[in-house]
Amino acid sequence: MASCGTCDITGLFSIEYTGIISVNMSTSTEITLTATNVILTGPTTGTISMSAYPYTPGQDRLLGVSCPSSARAELKWIQKYDCFNNKMHFFPAWGGAASVSGDPISGVRLEREVVTYQSMNADASSGPASPYFYSNQTDGFNLIYTGRPIAINSGRPQSYNILSNVLPANTKLYLSSFDISIEPPLRSVVNYNFVFSFDLT
């Protein structure tokens, strides 16, 4: 029987934040075999995706909206590898796009609005009598989210020191995308995607 390493129930998984639904990590190391049979190793890089509830028990789980609403942002990072010190550097590339759609979401603000237009949402998976919605979508830059579990400002890219009990010491995570979606009467969900690199030598 194959070993799965450390195995436990997710309810006992230790993390710095509450309301976490799921955390998934994917990593790989750059490895090259030369013509003379020499193995060269580069950086170990990875991604972490995290989903969570953006509210605490007793709070408005729809964050003030009555129609399907969402917000999202992308943050771009230039990755440069220092082969002498075996270290990957992340530099923010300004201009990551952001958008908001539907009703105003509590704790969400698009700082720089560029264009607004009509969008729509239709889903017949629950039957032909399911409602469909028209809403306004605004595209721009610099999405600010002040809610839980992690506040973000896409106009000011930064590193995050989370999952310190899982990742090697001093590993920093860089937010690459963020989105929050609300489908009344269901709960709202917020998603984060991070990129990172660590040294295993």
C-alpha positions in Angstrom: 0.0 0.0 0.0 1.4 3.4 -1.0 2.2 5.9 1.8 0.5 9.2 1.7 2.9 10.9 4.2 1.2 12.8 7.0 -2.6 12.1 6.8 -5.3 13.6 9.0 -8.8 15.0 8.8 -9.1 18.5 7.3 -10.9 19.8 10.3 -7.6 19.6 12.2 -5.6 21.3 9.5 -3.8 24.2 11.1 -4.0 27.5 9.3 -3.8 31.1 10.4 -7.3 32.1 9.1 -10.9 31.0 9.8 -13.6 30.1 7.3 -11.2 28.3 4.9 -13.0 25.9 2.5 -10.1 24.4 0.6 -6.3 24.9 0.1 -4.5 23.2 -2.8 -0.7 23.4 -3.5 1.1 22.3 -6.7 4.9 22.5 -7.0 7.7 21.5 -9.4 11.5 21.8 -9.6 13.3 22.8 -12.8 15.6 19.9 -13.6 17.9 19.6 -16.7 20.1 16.7 -17.8 23.1 17.9 -19.8 24.7 16.0 -22.7 27.5 14.9 -20.4 25.0 13.4 -17.9 25.2 16.2 -15.4 22.0 17.0 -13.5 21.3 20.7 -13.2 18.6 21.9 -10.8 16.9 25.2 -10.8 14.2 26.8 -8.6 11.3 25.0 -7.0 8.2 27.0 -7.8 4.6 26.5 -7.1 1.0 27.7 -6.9 -1.4 27.7 -4.0 -5.2 28.1 -4.5 -7.4 28.9 -1.5 -11.2 29.2 -1.1 -12.9 30.7 1.9 -16.1 32.2 3.3 -15.7 36.0 3.4 -17.8 36.4 6.6 -18.0 35.2 10.2 -21.0 33.5 11.8 -23.8 36.0 12.3 -22.7 38.3 9.5 -24.6 38.9 6.3 -23.5 35.9 4.1 -24.5 37.8 0.9 -22.4 40.9 1.8 -25.3 43.3 1.0 -26.2 42.1 -2.5 -29.6 40.8 -3.7 -28.6 39.7 -7.3 -25.6 37.6 -8.6 -22.5 39.7 -8.1 -18.8 39.3 -8.4 -15.4 41.0 -8.4 -12.0 39.8 -9.6 -8.5 41.0 -10.1 -5.3 39.8 -11.7 -1.8 40.6 -10.5 1.2 40.1 -12.8 4.6 39.1 -11.6 7.9 39.1 -13.5 10.0 36.1 -12.3 13.8 36.3 -12.6 16.0 33.5 -11.4 19.4 34.2 -9.8 21.4 31.0 -10.7 24.4 32.1 -8.5 22.3 32.1 -5.3 19.6 29.7 -6.4 16.8 32.2 -5.7 13.8 33.3 -7.7 12.9 37.0 -7.5 9.4 38.3 -8.1 8.9 41.8 -9.4 5.4 43.3 -9.7 4.3 44.2 -13.2 1.8 47.0 -12.9 -1.5 47.1 -14.8 -3.3 44.0 -13.7 -6.9 44.2 -14.7 -9.8 44.2 -12.3 -13.6 44.2 -12.6 -16.8 44.3 -10.6 -20.3 43.1 -11.7 -23.8 43.2 -10.2 -24.7 44.9 -6.9 -22.1 46.7 -4.8 -20.4 44.2 -2.6 -19.6 45.1 1.0 -15.9 45.5 1.5 -15.2 45.7 -2.3 -14.2 48.8 -4.3 -12.8 49.3 -7.8 -10.5 52.3 -7.3 -10.0 53.1 -11.0 -13.0 52.6 -13.2 -12.4 52.6 -17.0 -15.5 51.3 -18.8 -19.0 50.1 -17.8 -21.3 47.9 -19.9 -24.2 45.5 -19.6 -23.6 41.8 -18.8 -25.9 38.8 -18.2 -26.1 35.6 -16.2 -28.3 32.6 -17.2 -28.2 29.1 -15.8 -30.8 26.4 -16.6 -29.1 23.7 -14.6 -32.0 23.9 -12.0 -34.7 23.8 -14.7 -36.1 26.0 -17.4 -37.9 28.1 -14.8 -34.6 29.4 -13.4 -34.3 33.2 -13.5 -31.7 35.0 -15.6 -30.2 38.4 -14.8 -28.8 41.4 -16.5 -26.3 43.5 -14.6 -23.7 46.2 -15.1 -20.0 45.2 -15.2 -17.2 47.8 -14.7 -13.7 47.1 -15.8 -10.6 48.9 -14.6 -7.7 48.6 -12.2 -6.9 48.5 -8.5 -9.4 46.4 -6.8 -9.6 46.9 -3.0 -11.0 44.1 -0.8 -11.2 44.8 3.0 -13.0 41.6 4.0 -12.0 38.2 5.3 -9.9 36.2 5.5 -7.2 38.2 3.6 -7.6 41.8 2.6 -6.0 42.7 -0.7 -5.2 45.8 -2.8 -4.4 44.8 -6.4 -2.9 48.2 -7.1 -0.2 47.6 -4.5 1.2 44.1 -5.0 2.8 42.6 -2.0 4.0 39.3 -0.5 2.2 37.2 2.1 3.6 35.1 4.8 0.9 32.4 5.2 0.9 28.6 5.6 4.1 28.9 7.6 3.4 25.5 9.1 3.5 23.9 5.7 6.0 25.8 3.6 9.8 26.1 4.2 10.8 28.9 6.5 10.7 32.5 5.1 8.7 31.4 2.0 6.7 34.3 0.7 3.6 34.0 -1.4 2.6 36.5 -4.2 -1.0 37.0 -5.0 -1.6 36.3 -8.7 -5.4 36.4 -8.9 -8.4 37.1 -6.6 -12.2 36.7 -7.1 -15.3 36.8 -5.0 -18.7 35.6 -6.2 -22.1 35.7 -4.7 -25.1 33.8 -6.0 -28.2 34.6 -3.8 -29.6 32.8 -1.9 -26.3 30.8 -1.7 -23.3 31.8 0.4 -20.6 34.0 -0.9 -17.1 32.5 -1.7 -13.8 34.2 -2.1 -10.8 32.7 -4.0 -7.1 33.5 -3.9 -4.3 32.2 -6.1 -0.7 32.6 -5.1 2.7 31.9 -6.8 5.9 31.2 -4.8 9.4 29.8 -4.8 11.5 28.2 -2.2 15.1 26.9 -1.9 15.5 23.2 -1.1 19.3 23.1 -1.1 
